[in-house]
């Protein structure tokens, strides 16, 4: 059924389905003829000029987008990136010798602690960049440069399309910085932009399958009290986001960990009643991604021997992961730096259906607001 004809019980589910269009709307102003739109990115050159490294300040889901961006930017450009909790940044010493270009990420552009971080960065004379979903927000106006997302209005409190739109802009930023640093050739840039442009169709084709599969799987997991989300490398950021989505949507405890950290303490929690939610995707053209995948397979084998309940997200066509986990969801292949945009969507659906099974008003979870405008 076309999205335009589908009816949705909740804004959150509708906004999950709106992600292919939100992604297209977000990247469209930044790409022209397979290259970067020079007018849109000229301010980024000024933002980076004479600054050492990049610092990203954000909160909640936006910080998880920043954690993914840290990997993207460092991989593609070689520039060092730090990611700060926006609420902590203003308390860092003004005597630091670093002079980073500072990027703030916020859905609303009005988040109180992130706005305070931006103003602190301005006072320290750092170059500032705002990435927000509101083009005329306070952050967009006060920063030296702005790269807005175009996700459209998001009514549900849990971030879905605004989060993936942030990942899109941060991916574009990473590729642009890589180009400016001479680390990516013109052909490599064109390929990476083409990969991004192919993403909306890839996601749209899989959404109905994901919805049906996750709706059924959620009936077996909704009554667990604790979940451990695991991911390696860039996927750790998505494990964190998956855990946050479940917490805020379902009122269930969940934590996100780097996969390799499980045996350094959290493994004491693992039992059939404490499910593992594991990102086991791979980019077969990326040797580092293949190594992470192989390490994840070994951990899953160990967890199977331990009697763990495990739900994994793997590549379509993978036969190794399904053989060693309790349940498996599949995502179509794309590159390592774009997989987070794809694999987070089944996590969003998982949070949605677990919340519904627990009778939660998923669009308006208790104690939460769309924009945190007071510290």
Steps between C-alpha positions, in 0.01 A plus 500: 500500500647841407589715801248766388216243532615341825337605825701524820382449855768733638711792384816305586423223252405751230826688556699176476342448159574858398875444527574426132346835403662681794840365397445610140383846608804533724774413254341664193615859573857386561566299182501628143601283206678244714706766676463721806293815464776757535272770637377274782849389605704819459425597865642165615843595368487816710372303800801269496764758412776542760341256744658181630264206485123490538286486814136392481269602785152347519251323726282190479449356152691789348808399699472148361500650151813685608665174613438352156638818343818468704576171325396631157708817516810336644483213249450722195713803589751405769389798711462429871144531636375516858133461597382674815173491688373851439403522868862436598681714243446834671673366811820408317797721583539818301876449537516209256759552228277345235327722248245273331235578245179433698186344356176489697227254401137546608166405350325817613792740499373623837624226737609692810827326586605476134425869447708577810784292351478694174515833683796377705681402179428844352638667813818294464528617136472150357345464156143380543268288285134420573321191369129532580164406350368856530666724243435823691562368851705691755800271447487539124496879540777523760751253352756604240368238259189286469428165331128445563319171462165486321319222683178700530286532811543211742207470743593189697742564785736210408729620220484292183518688170677795663774262618561338162499845338775604743702195397459604136635850558785374716591246231507781243716706735742208542531447125547873440771528765669193352496668161640825641780313675598331176417156639223429246530525124231654284393152390481377860287799599265441207463133600424586863239756398342250260485240778312752715260587219414129463411464868134623500392234248689232694318596821156544340519150350573343838267693732190276461712187557662651808164606641349153461806321639553733797131501593515121536838492677393765752238263640785282631706780654256757639495359854878499555613751763854567374660504155865526396561656158840426343689645205861540389663807346248736345223256595560565870332838450194321362500254789485802731218649295306172495523478878387860544208451261382198700538679834308811403232316303438196720619598852722189496862501608751472218869579460723530196856362513787442262473131414851425625418642843231242576742262668647780711214506750159517327517129418402435863152623405461275198239227536204375297290775662744783415503518119800608296418723203803475272605689188669243276496676163806519276639684199681221314708760313643646821770284669447669838126433479565135413728465803235652730241265353718194561561605860126550548430152362738353757331686784159380383627142496625543856167648607309211343706256710417716801127464429437865412193627320628706206330709232740602222489734204697351211537544125240358263627159390717442807477138612756500782332745737148345491650161588633622834233743625144471623354746248644692208396806301656576162605825332610549143872560442658842481834649601636496855438871561142483367396179678411694818225687313348171386547283809358752748155477339428142618605621847244781474232249402605269783461783753163591348350150509638415845346825628164416340509150653551662841210743452720813482393825334800483272455849352495664844720305743482613862736764635636583152455794264594545136741784571679530834505877540591513870815355653 
